[in-house]
Amino acid sequence: MIEVEDIDDDDKAVWNASAVILDIDSGSWADRSPLHEAAGRGRLLTVRNLIAQGYNVNVRTIDHVTPLHEACLGDYVACARALIDAGANVNATTIDGVTPLFNACSLGSVTCAEVLLENGARPQSEACQPSPIHEASSKGKSACVEALLTWGADVDFDIPHLGTPLFIACMSKELQCTRKLLDGGANVQKGKFLETPLHVAAQKDCMDIIKVLLDYGANVNAKNLELKRPVESAPPSSLSEGFLLLYEAMPCPLSQLCRLSIRACIGRSRLHLIPQLQLPNRLKKFLQYR
C-alpha cells in the first residue's frame, strides 16, 4: 500500500485534487484549493495535471484570490501562462480590487506583467482599485512601469489620496521610476493636489530626483496648500535647500528652454517619434535626455 509520506509534493497535490468534486463553476470559491497551492509554489506539472483533470482555473478563495493571482505573486511565469491558456481571467479581482497584474507589478515580475497584458489584462485599474502603475512606481519596478506605459497606462493617472505615479515615485525616492515616467511624458507639475513632485523630492532631500525634475521643467516657484515653494519644503540647511536656493538665483540655460519647448510642441503622444526626426543623433539624444 502506498503511504502518503512516500509521495512527493507535486504528486500529493494531484492525489488530493482527485479526492475533490470538480464541478465547481466560475462563480464558486474554495479556500486554498490544490490549484492555488500548485500555482503559488510554481509547480507547473501539477498545475497542468489539475487542469487536465477538469479543475476550474478560475476557482476563488473566500477573498476571491485566483490561482493566477498566486502565480503572478510568485513570479511563476510558466504557471501563469498555463492558467491563461486554460481560460483564467486575467482581470480577476480580489475583494480588495487586486488584479494579477497588480501582483506582478508589486513583485517586479515584468515577464508575468507582459504575459498578462498580451492576453488582455487592463493596464489601467478601475477607479478606487489598487493601481499597478502606482505600485510599480512606489517599489522601484521601472521595467514594469515601462511595460504598463507601452500598453497604454495613463502616465498621469491621478488617485486623490495618492497623487500621480510620478508623485509616488518621488515620495519613495525611486530615481529610475521617476526617469521612466518623465520619459513617458509625465506632467512634471502634477502631483497630489497642489503638492508637486518637486515639493516632495525637496521634502525627502533627494538631490538626484530634484535635479531630474528640474531638467524636465519643474517650477521652483509652485506653491502647495500651505503656500510653500519647494525650497521651503526642504529640511533646513540641507543640501536640497542650498541647491534650490542657488537654482532660483541662476537663469535657466537657453538650451534647456529650447528642449522643453520642442518636447512640448511634439506632444506626449509623439515623443516616441523623436528618433525618426531628421536631426543629428546628438540632438535627438539631447531631446530624449540621453
C-alpha positions as CSV (number, residue, x, y, z in Angstrom):
1,M,0.0,0.0,0.0
2,I,1.3,3.5,-0.9
3,E,1.9,5.7,2.1
4,V,1.2,9.5,1.7
5,E,4.6,10.3,3.1
6,D,6.2,8.4,0.2
7,I,4.7,10.8,-2.4
8,D,6.5,14.0,-3.4
9,D,4.8,17.4,-3.2
10,D,3.8,17.5,-6.9
11,D,2.0,14.1,-6.7
12,K,0.4,14.9,-3.3
13,A,-1.3,17.9,-4.9
14,V,-2.7,15.7,-7.7
15,W,-3.6,13.0,-5.2
16,N,-5.6,15.5,-3.1
17,A,-7.2,17.0,-6.2
18,S,-8.5,13.7,-7.2
19,A,-10.5,13.5,-4.0
20,V,-12.4,16.8,-4.5
21,I,-15.5,17.4,-6.5
22,L,-14.6,19.0,-9.8
23,D,-18.0,20.5,-10.8
24,I,-17.1,24.0,-9.5
25,D,-18.4,26.8,-11.7
26,S,-16.6,30.0,-12.3
27,G,-18.6,31.9,-9.6
28,S,-17.7,29.4,-6.8
29,W,-15.0,29.7,-4.2
30,A,-12.9,27.3,-2.2
31,D,-10.3,28.3,0.3
32,R,-6.8,27.5,-0.9
33,S,-7.5,24.8,-3.4
34,P,-4.8,22.4,-4.7
35,L,-4.6,24.6,-7.8
36,H,-3.9,27.6,-5.7
37,E,-1.2,25.7,-3.9
38,A,0.4,24.4,-7.0
39,A,0.3,27.8,-8.8
40,G,1.7,29.6,-5.7
41,R,4.6,27.3,-5.5
42,G,5.4,27.2,-9.2
43,R,4.6,23.5,-9.6
44,L,4.0,23.6,-13.4
45,L,3.5,19.8,-13.8
46,T,0.9,19.8,-11.0
47,V,-0.9,22.8,-12.5
48,R,-1.1,21.1,-15.9
49,N,-2.3,17.8,-14.3
50,L,-5.0,19.6,-12.3
51,I,-6.2,21.5,-15.4
52,A,-6.3,18.2,-17.4
53,Q,-8.5,16.7,-14.6
54,G,-11.0,19.4,-15.2
55,Y,-10.2,21.7,-12.3
56,N,-11.6,25.2,-12.7
57,V,-8.8,27.6,-13.3
58,N,-10.9,30.5,-12.0
59,V,-11.7,28.9,-8.7
60,R,-11.5,31.6,-6.0
61,T,-10.8,31.7,-2.3
62,I,-13.1,33.4,0.2
63,D,-11.2,36.6,-0.6
64,H,-11.6,36.0,-4.3
65,V,-7.9,35.2,-4.9
66,T,-7.5,33.0,-8.0
67,P,-4.6,30.7,-8.9
68,L,-3.5,33.3,-11.4
69,H,-3.1,35.8,-8.6
70,E,-0.9,33.3,-6.8
71,A,1.3,32.5,-9.8
72,C,1.9,36.2,-10.5
73,L,2.7,37.0,-6.9
74,G,5.4,34.3,-7.0
75,D,6.8,35.2,-10.5
76,Y,5.9,31.8,-11.8
77,V,5.5,32.8,-15.5
78,A,5.1,29.2,-16.9
79,C,2.3,28.5,-14.4
80,A,0.6,31.9,-15.2
81,R,0.8,31.1,-18.9
82,A,-0.7,27.6,-18.4
83,L,-3.6,29.1,-16.4
84,I,-4.2,31.8,-19.0
85,D,-4.1,29.2,-21.9
86,A,-6.7,27.2,-20.0
87,G,-9.0,30.3,-19.7
88,A,-8.0,32.0,-16.5
89,N,-9.5,35.5,-16.1
90,V,-6.6,37.9,-16.4
91,N,-8.7,40.7,-15.0
92,A,-10.0,38.9,-11.9
93,T,-10.1,41.0,-8.8
94,T,-9.9,40.1,-5.1
95,I,-12.3,41.6,-2.6
96,D,-9.8,44.4,-2.3
97,G,-9.7,45.0,-6.0
98,V,-6.3,43.5,-6.6
99,T,-5.6,42.0,-10.0
100,P,-3.0,39.5,-11.1
101,L,-1.3,42.4,-12.9
102,F,-1.1,44.4,-9.6
103,N,0.6,41.3,-8.0
104,A,3.1,41.1,-10.9
105,C,4.0,44.7,-10.6
106,S,4.2,44.6,-6.8
107,L,6.8,41.8,-7.1
108,G,8.5,43.4,-10.2
109,S,7.8,40.5,-12.4
110,V,7.9,42.2,-15.8
111,T,7.6,38.9,-17.6
112,C,4.4,38.0,-15.8
113,A,3.1,41.5,-16.4
114,E,3.8,41.3,-20.2
115,V,2.1,37.9,-20.4
116,L,-1.0,39.3,-18.7
117,L,-1.0,42.4,-20.9
118,E,-0.6,40.4,-24.1
119,N,-3.6,38.4,-23.1
120,G,-6.0,41.2,-22.4
121,A,-5.1,42.5,-18.9
122,R,-6.2,46.1,-18.4
123,P,-3.1,48.2,-17.9
124,Q,-5.2,50.8,-16.1
125,S,-7.0,50.0,-12.8
126,E,-10.6,50.9,-12.3
127,A,-11.4,53.9,-10.0
128,C,-10.9,53.2,-6.3
129,Q,-8.9,49.9,-7.1
130,P,-5.2,49.3,-6.3
131,S,-3.2,50.7,-9.3
132,P,-0.5,48.7,-10.9
133,I,1.5,51.7,-12.1
134,H,1.4,53.3,-8.7
135,E,2.5,50.1,-7.0
136,A,5.4,49.6,-9.5
137,S,6.4,53.3,-9.1
138,S,6.5,53.1,-5.3
139,K,8.6,50.0,-5.3
140,G,11.1,51.0,-7.9
141,K,10.0,48.4,-10.5
142,S,10.9,50.5,-13.5
143,A,10.7,47.7,-16.1
144,C,7.0,47.1,-15.0
145,V,6.4,50.9,-15.3
146,E,7.8,50.8,-18.8
147,A,5.6,47.8,-19.8
148,L,2.5,49.4,-18.4
149,L,3.1,52.7,-20.3
150,T,3.8,50.7,-23.5
151,W,0.4,49.0,-23.2
152,G,-1.4,52.3,-22.6
153,A,-1.5,53.0,-18.9
154,D,-2.1,56.7,-18.1
155,V,1.2,58.2,-17.0
156,D,-0.6,60.9,-15.1
157,F,-3.3,58.7,-13.6
158,D,-4.3,60.7,-10.5
159,I,-5.6,58.9,-7.4
160,P,-6.9,61.6,-5.0
161,H,-5.4,60.1,-1.8
162,L,-2.1,59.0,-3.5
163,G,-1.5,61.5,-6.3
164,T,0.2,60.6,-9.6
165,P,2.6,57.8,-10.3
166,L,5.4,60.5,-10.6
167,F,4.5,61.9,-7.2
168,I,4.6,58.4,-5.7
169,A,8.0,57.6,-7.3
170,C,9.4,60.8,-5.9
171,M,8.0,60.2,-2.5
172,S,9.5,56.8,-2.5
173,K,12.8,58.2,-3.7
174,E,12.8,55.9,-6.8
175,L,15.0,57.6,-9.3
176,Q,14.7,55.1,-12.2
177,C,10.9,55.1,-12.0
178,T,11.0,58.9,-11.9
179,R,13.0,58.9,-15.1
180,K,10.8,56.3,-16.8
181,L,7.7,58.3,-16.0
182,L,9.1,61.6,-17.2
183,D,10.5,59.9,-20.4
184,G,6.9,58.6,-20.9
185,G,5.6,62.2,-20.8
186,A,4.5,62.6,-17.2
187,N,3.5,66.1,-16.3
188,V,6.3,67.2,-14.1
189,Q,4.0,69.7,-12.2
190,K,1.2,67.2,-11.5
191,G,1.5,65.6,-8.0
192,K,-1.1,65.4,-5.2
193,F,-3.5,68.3,-5.1
194,L,-1.1,71.4,-5.1
195,E,1.8,69.4,-3.8
196,T,4.1,68.9,-6.8
197,P,6.7,66.1,-7.3
198,L,9.4,68.8,-6.6
199,H,7.9,69.6,-3.3
200,V,8.0,66.0,-2.1
201,A,11.5,65.4,-3.5
202,A,12.7,68.5,-1.7
203,Q,11.0,67.3,1.5
204,K,12.7,64.0,1.2
205,D,16.1,65.7,0.5
206,C,16.6,63.6,-2.6
207,M,19.1,65.6,-4.7
208,D,19.2,63.2,-7.7
209,I,15.4,63.3,-8.2
210,I,15.4,67.1,-7.7
211,K,17.9,67.5,-10.5
212,V,15.9,65.3,-12.8
213,L,12.7,67.1,-12.1
214,L,14.3,70.5,-12.8
215,D,15.8,69.2,-16.1
216,Y,12.2,68.3,-17.1
217,G,11.0,71.8,-16.3
218,A,9.7,71.6,-12.7
219,N,8.6,75.0,-11.4
220,V,10.6,76.1,-8.4
221,N,8.0,78.8,-7.7
222,A,5.0,76.5,-7.4
223,K,3.2,76.8,-4.1
224,N,1.4,74.0,-2.2
225,L,-1.7,74.2,0.0
226,E,0.5,75.8,2.7
227,L,1.7,78.4,0.1
228,K,5.2,77.0,0.4
229,R,7.6,76.7,-2.5
230,P,9.7,73.5,-2.9
231,V,12.7,75.2,-1.3
232,E,10.6,75.9,1.8
233,S,9.6,72.2,2.0
234,A,13.3,71.1,2.1
235,P,14.9,70.4,5.5
236,P,16.6,73.5,6.9
237,S,20.3,73.7,6.0
238,S,20.0,70.6,3.8
239,L,21.8,70.1,0.5
240,S,18.4,70.3,-1.2
241,E,17.6,73.7,0.3
242,G,21.0,75.1,-0.7
243,F,20.8,73.7,-4.2
244,L,17.3,75.0,-4.8
245,L,18.3,78.5,-3.5
246,L,21.2,78.5,-5.9
247,Y,19.0,77.3,-8.8
248,E,16.5,80.1,-8.1
249,A,19.2,82.7,-8.4
250,M,20.5,81.3,-11.7
251,P,18.9,81.9,-15.1
252,C,17.7,78.8,-16.9
253,P,20.0,77.9,-19.8
254,L,18.7,78.6,-23.3
255,S,19.4,75.0,-24.4
256,Q,17.1,73.8,-21.6
257,L,14.3,76.2,-22.6
258,C,14.6,75.1,-26.2
259,R,14.5,71.4,-25.3
260,L,11.4,71.9,-23.1
261,S,9.7,74.0,-25.8
262,I,10.4,71.4,-28.6
263,R,9.2,68.5,-26.5
264,A,6.0,70.4,-25.6
265,C,5.4,71.1,-29.3
266,I,5.9,67.4,-30.2
267,G,3.4,66.4,-27.5
268,R,3.5,63.5,-25.1
269,S,1.8,61.0,-27.5
270,R,4.5,61.6,-30.1
271,L,7.7,61.7,-28.0
272,H,8.5,58.1,-29.2
273,L,8.9,59.5,-32.7
274,I,11.9,61.7,-31.8
275,P,14.4,59.1,-33.1
276,Q,12.7,59.4,-36.5
277,L,13.3,63.2,-36.8
278,Q,15.7,64.3,-39.5
279,L,18.2,65.6,-36.9
280,P,21.8,64.7,-35.9
281,N,21.9,61.9,-33.4
282,R,23.4,64.2,-30.8
283,L,20.3,66.5,-31.0
284,K,17.9,63.5,-30.9
285,K,19.6,62.2,-27.8
286,F,19.5,65.7,-26.2
287,L,15.8,65.8,-26.8
288,Q,15.4,62.4,-25.2
289,Y,17.6,63.3,-22.2
290,R,20.2,60.7,-23.1
